[in-house]
Amino acid sequence: MNDTVIDTIEKLQTQGLEALKQAQAAQAAAVNSFREIVSNATSNLPGAQGLRNIPTVISQVNELNSSFAVKLIEQQNEYVTQLVSLLKSAQTAPTEGTTDKA
């Protein structure tokens, strides 16, 4: 039964990642279209140079988000490892009120 549950979870995770990739691809295409429109519309406008900093800011925010995501996953992994350790020790600990009568 455990293998079935693990297989199901793995399939759901794979499907979730694929759906996320597709959504991200669609979003990237939309941002690219928007970028082209803005670039064409503002190429001759005064003050349009300020818009050129947007990719740098987005890149910096992306780096911060990536770093945060890694730290979050590491913290969650540590937490789950602690819980599993506690649960395993509970399985091997004698239950209260039981005595070993030989």
DAZIPE-V131989 format. One record per residue. N is the residue number from 1. RES is the residue in one small letter. SS is DSSP state (2 for helix, 1 for strand, 0 for the rest). PHI is phi in degrees with one decimal (none if undefined). NEAR is the number of other ideal C-beta (glycine too) atoms within 8 Angstrom. Layout:
BEGIN
n->(N	N)
res->(RES	RES)
ss->(SS	SS)
phi->(PHI	PHI)
near->(NEAR	NEAR)
END
This chain:
BEGIN
n->(1	2	3	4	5	6	7	8	9	10	11	12	13	14	15	16	17	18	19	20	21	22	23	24	25	26	27	28	29	30	31	32	33	34	35	36	37	38	39	40	41	42	43	44	45	46	47	48	49	50	51	52	53	54	55	56	57	58	59	60	61	62	63	64	65	66	67	68	69	70	71	72	73	74	75	76	77	78	79	80	81	82	83	84	85	86	87	88	89	90	91	92	93	94	95	96	97	98	99	100	101	102)
res->(m	n	d	t	v	i	d	t	i	e	k	l	q	t	q	g	l	e	a	l	k	q	a	q	a	a	q	a	a	a	v	n	s	f	r	e	i	v	s	n	a	t	s	n	l	p	g	a	q	g	l	r	n	i	p	t	v	i	s	q	v	n	e	l	n	s	s	f	a	v	k	l	i	e	q	q	n	e	y	v	t	q	l	v	s	l	l	k	s	a	q	t	a	p	t	e	g	t	t	d	k	a)
ss->(0	2	2	2	2	2	2	2	2	2	2	2	2	2	2	2	2	2	2	2	2	2	2	2	2	2	2	2	2	2	2	2	2	2	2	2	2	2	2	2	2	2	0	0	0	0	0	2	2	2	2	2	2	2	2	2	2	2	2	2	2	2	2	2	2	2	2	2	2	2	2	2	2	2	2	2	2	2	2	2	2	2	2	2	2	2	2	2	2	2	2	2	0	0	0	0	0	0	0	0	0	0)
phi->(none	-59.2	-63.1	-64.8	-64.4	-63.1	-60.9	-63.9	-61.8	-62.0	-63.1	-64.1	-64.3	-62.5	-63.7	-63.5	-65.0	-65.1	-63.3	-63.4	-59.0	-65.7	-64.7	-66.9	-62.8	-64.6	-66.9	-61.6	-64.0	-66.3	-64.1	-62.7	-62.6	-62.6	-60.1	-64.2	-63.2	-64.0	-60.6	-67.2	-74.7	-105.5	-59.5	-109.3	-86.5	-67.5	83.5	-71.0	-61.6	-61.6	-70.7	-71.7	-79.3	-57.2	-59.5	-65.4	-63.6	-62.0	-62.9	-65.3	-63.6	-61.6	-62.6	-62.3	-64.5	-64.0	-61.8	-62.1	-62.0	-62.7	-63.0	-63.8	-64.1	-61.4	-65.2	-63.7	-63.3	-62.4	-62.2	-65.2	-60.8	-63.0	-62.6	-61.2	-61.0	-63.6	-67.4	-64.3	-67.8	-69.2	-68.9	-92.9	-75.4	-66.7	-78.8	-65.2	86.7	-96.9	-124.9	-93.7	-100.2	-105.6)
near->(4	5	6	7	8	8	8	8	8	8	8	8	8	8	8	8	8	8	8	8	8	8	8	8	8	8	8	8	8	8	8	8	8	8	8	8	8	9	8	7	7	9	7	4	7	3	5	10	5	6	8	7	7	7	7	7	8	8	8	8	8	8	8	8	8	8	8	8	8	8	8	8	8	8	8	8	8	8	8	8	8	8	8	8	8	8	8	8	8	7	6	5	6	4	5	4	4	6	4	4	3	2)
END
